[in-house]
Structures are given as structure tokens and as C-alpha cells.
């Protein structure tokens, strides 16, 4: 089971200027962040603050290294484009733990 159980996940090219900046700023590369979409306990919700010109979403879940990440993304024509990925804050972690019961 995953956050996208019945859908093949297609990602936009992960090698782009945003990905390089994200790695430098947050220490997370987009290839690692893709794993969050396979986490069966991932929590997805709308990013209402940044959804002005396009719908953006947030997913919180674990990567393959068991790090709890928050990933900002858009989905167009069944292709996911990662905008940003980073470790969760303490508050985000607490919200995730409350949501999942873990």
C-alpha cells in the first residue's frame, strides 16, 4: 500500500535547478524524496498558502532511510513535480504522529 495505491507514479525530471537548490538548502535530493509517495502511512493535504496559480499539495511520510520528510508537489496530467523536500519540523512531526497514531 502507498499514498498512491492504484496509480503508477510518474515524476517530472528530477535534475533541475530547483532540485540542486533543495539539496544545498535542505540536504535532501528529489530522488530520495520520491520514496515518501510509497509510504503507506503518508499524509497528504492541500497547500492552501501556495496554491494561487496552481494546486499544490504536501505529503509527509518516510523515505527509504526512515527519515520523516515533508514534500511539496504539484500533479499535472498524472505527473508529479516535486517543488521542495526537507526534514519535518518538530511541530510537523507531532501532527503526523497524531494523524497516524505512531
N, C-alpha and C positions, 0 to 999 in steps of 0.2 A: 504494500500500500504506500502511496505517496500523496503529496499535496495535489498532484495532478494524476489521479488514479487511472482514468480512462483516456488519457491523451498522451500522445508522443510529444515530448518536449523538444522543440526546435529553438535554438538560440541564435541571436544575431552574432556576427563576428565578434569574438572576444578580444581581439588585438586591435585596440583603437586608443586614441589619446585619453579618453575617459578611463579606460582600464589601467593605463600606465600611471595616471594621476592617482587613481584609487589605491593602487599598490604602494605608491610612495607615501600617500597620506595615511592610509589605514592598515597597510601591511597585509591586505587580502587581495588575491588576484581573482578575477572573474571566473576562471576555471574552477577554483576551489568553491566559489560561491554557488555554482550550479548544483552542487550536491544538496543544498538546502531544499531544492524542489523535489527531491526524492525522500525527504524526511517524512515519515508517516504522521508525526506529531507537529508538523509545521503549521503555523498560524498565519493566515493571510487576511489582510484587511485593506481597505482603500486608504490611499494617502491623500486625504482631503486638502491638506495645506498646499500641496504642489500639483494638484490636478486642475490647473487652469486651462491650458491649451490642449491637454490630452489626459486621459485617465491614467493615473499612476497607482501602483499598488505596493504594499510592503509585505514581505514574508519573513517570519522569524522561525528559524529552525537550526538544526545541527548540520555541520559539514562532515566530511569523511574523517576529520581529525577530532571530532566530538566538540568542536567549538560552537558556541551558540552565536549565530550571526543574524544581523538584520540586513535584508537585501531590498533595495528599492528597484522597481522594474516597471516596464510597460509591456503590453502584449498587443501586437498588431498582426492581423492575418495569421494567427496561431504561431507567431514567432515572438519569443520573449527577448526583450532587450534589457540587460542589466544596466542600471544607472549608477548605482553605488552599492558597496558592500562593506560592512565593518562589524567589529565585535559589538555585542549588545552592551548597553549601559546597565547599571545596577537596577534601575527602575524598570527598564525593558525586560530584563531577566526575571524580575519579580512578577511582572504582568504575564509573561509566558508561563512561568511556573504555576501561577494561579489558574490560567486558562487550561493548561494540560493536566494539572494535578500532580506534576512531578517537580 
